[in-house]
Amino acid sequence: MDARYKIVNTLLNAVTTTQTSQAFPIPAEDRTIQASISGTGAVSATVLWYGSNINSTKGGRLFATSTLSGTTTDDTGVVVTEQWPFVYVQLSAISGTGAAVTVTIGY
């Protein structure tokens, strides 16, 4: 697929507390996952990525972990070849003044 047609879904948008996203249906192709954090001073967060064959945020299989840590901002991203039809994330930890995390998946 031509990159100009890439679809990006936001699973979490500038969230400031630990939480789990809804499950998103994703087509069977390689995906790019990205997580970012911003705040004031030292910020950190951990994002757990899960795949599942069912449209649920329970019982998925962990396929990636994004560890964010920096001064004011940080981001991670990687190509994932996992072919789960549904993906969800869990923001399992977040700290720092005004820390907010955004998580996206592109395909």
C-alpha atoms as an extended CHARMM CRD file, in Angstrom:
* protein
*
       107  EXT
         1         1  MET       CA              0.0000000000        0.0000000000        0.0000000000  PROA      1               0.0000000000
         2         2  ASP       CA              1.2190000000        3.4900000000       -0.8190000000  PROA      2               0.0000000000
         3         3  ALA       CA              2.3520000000        5.3310000000        2.3700000000  PROA      3               0.0000000000
         4         4  ARG       CA              0.1670000000        8.3230000000        1.5680000000  PROA      4               0.0000000000
         5         5  TYR       CA             -2.8440000000        6.0640000000        2.1860000000  PROA      5               0.0000000000
         6         6  LYS       CA             -1.6670000000        4.7440000000        5.5440000000  PROA      6               0.0000000000
         7         7  ILE       CA             -4.3950000000        4.7180000000        8.1830000000  PROA      7               0.0000000000
         8         8  VAL       CA             -3.4680000000        5.6910000000       11.7440000000  PROA      8               0.0000000000
         9         9  ASN       CA             -5.7300000000        4.9070000000       14.6930000000  PROA      9               0.0000000000
        10        10  THR       CA             -5.2390000000        6.5600000000       18.0660000000  PROA      10              0.0000000000
        11        11  LEU       CA             -5.7260000000        4.0300000000       20.8490000000  PROA      11              0.0000000000
        12        12  LEU       CA             -5.0120000000        6.4880000000       23.6960000000  PROA      12              0.0000000000
        13        13  ASN       CA             -4.9300000000       10.2710000000       23.2810000000  PROA      13              0.0000000000
        14        14  ALA       CA             -3.0220000000       12.3870000000       25.8340000000  PROA      14              0.0000000000
        15        15  VAL       CA             -4.1190000000       10.2280000000       28.7720000000  PROA      15              0.0000000000
        16        16  THR       CA             -2.8050000000       11.0420000000       32.2220000000  PROA      16              0.0000000000
        17        17  THR       CA             -3.8380000000        7.9680000000       34.2250000000  PROA      17              0.0000000000
        18        18  THR       CA             -3.3280000000        4.2210000000       33.8640000000  PROA      18              0.0000000000
        19        19  GLN       CA             -6.0250000000        2.6430000000       31.7140000000  PROA      19              0.0000000000
        20        20  THR       CA             -6.7830000000        0.1890000000       28.9250000000  PROA      20              0.0000000000
        21        21  SER       CA             -7.8800000000        1.2410000000       25.4500000000  PROA      21              0.0000000000
        22        22  GLN       CA            -10.7770000000       -0.3260000000       23.6180000000  PROA      22              0.0000000000
        23        23  ALA       CA             -9.9460000000       -3.1680000000       21.2130000000  PROA      23              0.0000000000
        24        24  PHE       CA             -9.4330000000       -1.9940000000       17.6180000000  PROA      24              0.0000000000
        25        25  PRO       CA             -9.9530000000       -4.1750000000       14.5370000000  PROA      25              0.0000000000
        26        26  ILE       CA             -6.8240000000       -4.1130000000       12.3590000000  PROA      26              0.0000000000
        27        27  PRO       CA             -6.3960000000       -5.5210000000        8.8180000000  PROA      27              0.0000000000
        28        28  ALA       CA             -4.0180000000       -8.4310000000        8.2850000000  PROA      28              0.0000000000
        29        29  GLU       CA             -0.8150000000       -6.6600000000        7.2830000000  PROA      29              0.0000000000
        30        30  ASP       CA              2.3060000000       -5.2670000000        8.9230000000  PROA      30              0.0000000000
        31        31  ARG       CA              1.6240000000       -2.4440000000       11.3720000000  PROA      31              0.0000000000
        32        32  THR       CA              3.6160000000        0.3770000000       12.8930000000  PROA      32              0.0000000000
        33        33  ILE       CA              3.1030000000        1.0730000000       16.5810000000  PROA      33              0.0000000000
        34        34  GLN       CA              4.0930000000        4.2680000000       18.3270000000  PROA      34              0.0000000000
        35        35  ALA       CA              3.8350000000        5.6430000000       21.8490000000  PROA      35              0.0000000000
        36        36  SER       CA              4.8090000000        9.0980000000       23.0640000000  PROA      36              0.0000000000
        37        37  ILE       CA              4.8520000000       10.9880000000       26.3420000000  PROA      37              0.0000000000
        38        38  SER       CA              5.0840000000       14.6790000000       27.1310000000  PROA      38              0.0000000000
        39        39  GLY       CA              5.1180000000       16.6440000000       30.3460000000  PROA      39              0.0000000000
        40        40  THR       CA              7.3410000000       18.8570000000       32.4620000000  PROA      40              0.0000000000
        41        41  GLY       CA             10.6870000000       17.6070000000       33.7430000000  PROA      41              0.0000000000
        42        42  ALA       CA             11.2520000000       13.8810000000       34.1880000000  PROA      42              0.0000000000
        43        43  VAL       CA              8.4350000000       11.7980000000       32.6550000000  PROA      43              0.0000000000
        44        44  SER       CA              8.0060000000        8.0640000000       32.2220000000  PROA      44              0.0000000000
        45        45  ALA       CA              5.4120000000        5.4830000000       31.2390000000  PROA      45              0.0000000000
        46        46  THR       CA              4.9900000000        1.8550000000       30.2550000000  PROA      46              0.0000000000
        47        47  VAL       CA              2.5990000000        0.7760000000       27.4830000000  PROA      47              0.0000000000
        48        48  LEU       CA              1.7420000000       -2.9030000000       27.0140000000  PROA      48              0.0000000000
        49        49  TRP       CA              0.5150000000       -3.9660000000       23.5420000000  PROA      49              0.0000000000
        50        50  TYR       CA             -1.8770000000       -6.9120000000       23.2380000000  PROA      50              0.0000000000
        51        51  GLY       CA             -3.2770000000       -8.8280000000       20.2980000000  PROA      51              0.0000000000
        52        52  SER       CA             -6.3710000000      -10.9860000000       20.2950000000  PROA      52              0.0000000000
        53        53  ASN       CA             -8.5490000000      -13.0680000000       17.9890000000  PROA      53              0.0000000000
        54        54  ILE       CA            -11.6660000000      -11.6980000000       19.6940000000  PROA      54              0.0000000000
        55        55  ASN       CA            -12.9980000000       -8.1600000000       20.0880000000  PROA      55              0.0000000000
        56        56  SER       CA            -12.2060000000       -7.8970000000       23.8030000000  PROA      56              0.0000000000
        57        57  THR       CA             -9.7150000000       -6.2630000000       26.1410000000  PROA      57              0.0000000000
        58        58  LYS       CA             -9.4290000000       -9.4430000000       28.2080000000  PROA      58              0.0000000000
        59        59  GLY       CA             -7.2270000000      -12.4560000000       27.5560000000  PROA      59              0.0000000000
        60        60  GLY       CA             -5.0930000000      -10.9880000000       24.7660000000  PROA      60              0.0000000000
        61        61  ARG       CA             -1.4730000000      -11.9580000000       24.1630000000  PROA      61              0.0000000000
        62        62  LEU       CA              1.2860000000       -9.4620000000       24.9750000000  PROA      62              0.0000000000
        63        63  PHE       CA              3.3070000000       -8.8050000000       21.8050000000  PROA      63              0.0000000000
        64        64  ALA       CA              5.2250000000       -5.5960000000       22.6030000000  PROA      64              0.0000000000
        65        65  THR       CA              6.1690000000       -3.2400000000       25.4340000000  PROA      65              0.0000000000
        66        66  SER       CA              6.8790000000        0.4710000000       24.9710000000  PROA      66              0.0000000000
        67        67  THR       CA              9.0000000000        1.9710000000       27.7370000000  PROA      67              0.0000000000
        68        68  LEU       CA              8.9970000000        5.7760000000       27.7130000000  PROA      68              0.0000000000
        69        69  SER       CA             11.3900000000        7.8470000000       29.8090000000  PROA      69              0.0000000000
        70        70  GLY       CA             12.9000000000       11.2580000000       29.3180000000  PROA      70              0.0000000000
        71        71  THR       CA             13.0590000000       14.9070000000       30.2000000000  PROA      71              0.0000000000
        72        72  THR       CA              9.8880000000       16.5900000000       28.9060000000  PROA      72              0.0000000000
        73        73  THR       CA              9.2750000000       14.0820000000       26.0370000000  PROA      73              0.0000000000
        74        74  ASP       CA             10.0520000000       10.6210000000       24.7100000000  PROA      74              0.0000000000
        75        75  ASP       CA              8.6780000000        8.3430000000       22.0120000000  PROA      75              0.0000000000
        76        76  THR       CA              9.0850000000        4.8130000000       20.7140000000  PROA      76              0.0000000000
        77        77  GLY       CA              8.0010000000        3.1150000000       17.5350000000  PROA      77              0.0000000000
        78        78  VAL       CA              8.5010000000       -0.1400000000       15.6900000000  PROA      78              0.0000000000
        79        79  VAL       CA              7.1510000000       -2.2130000000       12.7970000000  PROA      79              0.0000000000
        80        80  VAL       CA              5.1720000000       -5.2070000000       14.0370000000  PROA      80              0.0000000000
        81        81  THR       CA              4.5080000000       -8.2850000000       11.9080000000  PROA      81              0.0000000000
        82        82  GLU       CA              2.0380000000       -9.8250000000       14.3740000000  PROA      82              0.0000000000
        83        83  GLN       CA             -1.2560000000      -10.4560000000       12.5510000000  PROA      83              0.0000000000
        84        84  TRP       CA             -3.7840000000      -10.2500000000       15.3980000000  PROA      84              0.0000000000
        85        85  PRO       CA             -7.1930000000       -9.0820000000       14.1060000000  PROA      85              0.0000000000
        86        86  PHE       CA             -7.7440000000       -6.9750000000       17.2620000000  PROA      86              0.0000000000
        87        87  VAL       CA             -5.2180000000       -4.8510000000       19.1670000000  PROA      87              0.0000000000
        88        88  TYR       CA             -5.5100000000       -3.0070000000       22.4660000000  PROA      88              0.0000000000
        89        89  VAL       CA             -3.0560000000       -1.3390000000       24.8260000000  PROA      89              0.0000000000
        90        90  GLN       CA             -2.7190000000       -0.9620000000       28.5530000000  PROA      90              0.0000000000
        91        91  LEU       CA             -1.0180000000        2.1040000000       29.9900000000  PROA      91              0.0000000000
        92        92  SER       CA              0.3010000000        0.2840000000       33.0460000000  PROA      92              0.0000000000
        93        93  ALA       CA              2.4190000000        3.0750000000       34.5580000000  PROA      93              0.0000000000
        94        94  ILE       CA              2.7720000000        6.8310000000       34.1440000000  PROA      94              0.0000000000
        95        95  SER       CA              4.6510000000        9.4320000000       36.1890000000  PROA      95              0.0000000000
        96        96  GLY       CA              5.8500000000       13.0090000000       35.9760000000  PROA      96              0.0000000000
        97        97  THR       CA              4.4010000000       16.4780000000       36.2110000000  PROA      97              0.0000000000
        98        98  GLY       CA              1.6990000000       16.8710000000       33.5640000000  PROA      98              0.0000000000
        99        99  ALA       CA              2.6730000000       13.5550000000       31.9540000000  PROA      99              0.0000000000
       100       100  ALA       CA              0.3550000000       12.5720000000       29.1040000000  PROA      100             0.0000000000
       101       101  VAL       CA              0.6540000000        9.5430000000       26.8130000000  PROA      101             0.0000000000
       102       102  THR       CA             -0.5760000000        9.0940000000       23.2410000000  PROA      102             0.0000000000
       103       103  VAL       CA             -0.5500000000        5.6880000000       21.5360000000  PROA      103             0.0000000000
       104       104  THR       CA             -1.1540000000        5.0400000000       17.8370000000  PROA      104             0.0000000000
       105       105  ILE       CA             -1.1210000000        2.1550000000       15.3730000000  PROA      105             0.0000000000
       106       106  GLY       CA             -0.7570000000        2.5490000000       11.6380000000  PROA      106             0.0000000000
       107       107  TYR       CA             -1.4280000000        0.1090000000        8.8270000000  PROA      107             0.0000000000
